[in-house]
Amino acid sequence: MQATAAAVNQLENMEREMDIVLASYDTSLVWNYATTKEGLHDLYEKAKREQWNGTEQLAWETQVDPEGEILPEFLNPLNDFAPFHKLNAREKARLRHAQLALQLSQFLHGEQGALIIASQLVGGVPWMDAKYYAGSQTMDEARHVEVFSRYLREKLEWQWPITPSLRELLDATVQDSRWDFKYLGMQILIEGLAMAAFGSLHSICQEPLLKNLLKYVMKDEARHVAFGVLSLRDHYKDMPANELADREDFIIYASRLMRDRLVGSQIADAMGWDVVALQKTVLESETGRLFRGMLFQRIVPNLKKLGLLTPKVRRAFEEMDILKFEDVNTDDLDRQIGFA
């Protein structure tokens, strides 16, 4: 009886830690095995060459002080927030720990979403080369979930739940039945944002294990974004206006969700601070403005390459102050971080 009760308790705990999302999408079986989409085969070959093993290639024996200055303190967006200055040194170190754990937790949850969506693309995409690459990306995303989870568990010893806005975006992308929406949501928008976020964190990170982890993940993510651009190239050229309008609305909705999820309301709740006041401070801080702007450096020019920077999207991006990135050369960004 005791064993049965323990098993029931374990099952109940698993159920509390798992959500079921109903998803339906067309699965395509492709009988033409020849290369039909220019560039995808070469990208798949590159993906095979660049596989890595996080267990063996990352120095997990590195000692990490989770309350140390892993990120430079002068870049903390709360430096101009009055309640922050009332904390003593010990409390500020704990808060610094919480902020980094929250950020990496969202990376972890986003990578699990990418894992699920990449697996859906294997079935949904209509070309064999794309199925090959989506299969390799599924392995990449599993590895990303593995290494972020391990760093959070072993080094920071603190994992936060997914933010409501990121969860909303992942659910929308997972549940949509159209394969090109999955590309748009994951490869172009979420992966494009992730590349910028990882790059920003990598450039300022002062802890060698995390810095190296981010370097490996970014090499994969650069390919994933390229996969989306190559696959969707010319797809929207002759799309009927009513169908194109669905994509425009999704791009605007997703971009606003991504912008608004970075304002730290979870930290305010945990500290008992006024959420609106903290959000205002983060949004208006120099660090916050620079970081939020950088997040769209890849998304906007890639949408332009796909013909999706339509007048409607342009107006929304102008209001969000991100249209200025439309002519950024993403190849130059990759070269700057050594991934071109």
Buried (B, 14 or more C-beta within 10 A) or exposed (E): EEEEEEEEEEEEEEEEEEEEEEBEBEEBEEEEEEBBBEBBBEBBEBBEEBEBEBEEEBEBEEEBEBBEEBBEEEBBBBBBBEBBEEBEEEEBBBBBBBBBBBBBBBBBBBBBBBBBBBBBBBBBBBBBBBBBBBBBBBBBBBBBBBBBBBBBEEBBEBBBEBBEBBBBBBBBBBBBEBBBBBBBBBBBBBBBBBBBBBBBBBEEBEBEBBBBBBBBBBBBBBBBBBBBBBBBBEBBEEBEEEEBEEBBEBBBBBBBBBBBBBBBBBBBEEBEBEBEEBBEBBBEBEBBBEBBBBBBBBBBBBBBEBBBBBEBBBEBBEEBEBBEBBEBEBEEBBEEBEBE
